[in-house]
Amino acid sequence: MTPPAPSSTPGAAALADTVAIPLTAEDYRIARLAAAAIGLALVDAVIPSPLPGVKPGLANIVTLVVLLRYGWGAAAWVSGLRVVAGSLLLGQFLAPGFFLAAAGALASLLALWPAAHLPRRWFGPVTASVLAALAHIGGQLLLARLWLIPHEGLWVLLPVFAAAALFFGTINGLIAARLLAEADASPATPPAAPPSPEKS
């Protein structure tokens, strides 16, 4: 005797409907931009540095372009995904380096939030990049002072980190401005139409 085939229950159907998450064109765009930022973060991690914490911050170029082209919300998603995924790939998730990176990213996003609402002629890519770099290193130093190195001598390094943030922030801002200019000059590619459902 053949056993009866298992019938689908309403609970299983409801579970299938819950798991299915519709993806939009913006989701795909954020995923591509976050992947680019993660790749640059991995490159940034292997660049030798004369002082711990002094890095070019190449991934910030992507965050800056996203901020000025798609808005603060998209930039926050790209920055958050970059911190989490980058720390996982580097084996630093939930290590002190992860929290320092998260503190710097959060401080940068908070500093850039007003910039996203200002005209670009008043607050361009270079200014925004320098502001983000200074906020990034400020957030990291503050967390290090409160948690990792509770000593006032840590602030002696502030001028060195601020000078590095000013230098690399300017370079990254110039690169972001060039990328934005090229994107504005290139013809816009129309989005691909979603596939039409097949008719039975």
Secondary structure as UniProt FT lines:
FT   HELIX           10..19
FT   HELIX           25..46
FT   TURN            52..53
FT   HELIX           59..70
FT   HELIX           72..89
FT   TURN            90..91
FT   TURN            93..94
FT   HELIX           96..115
FT   TURN            116..117
FT   TURN            120..122
FT   HELIX           125..143
FT   HELIX           144..148
FT   HELIX           152..157
FT   HELIX           158..185
//
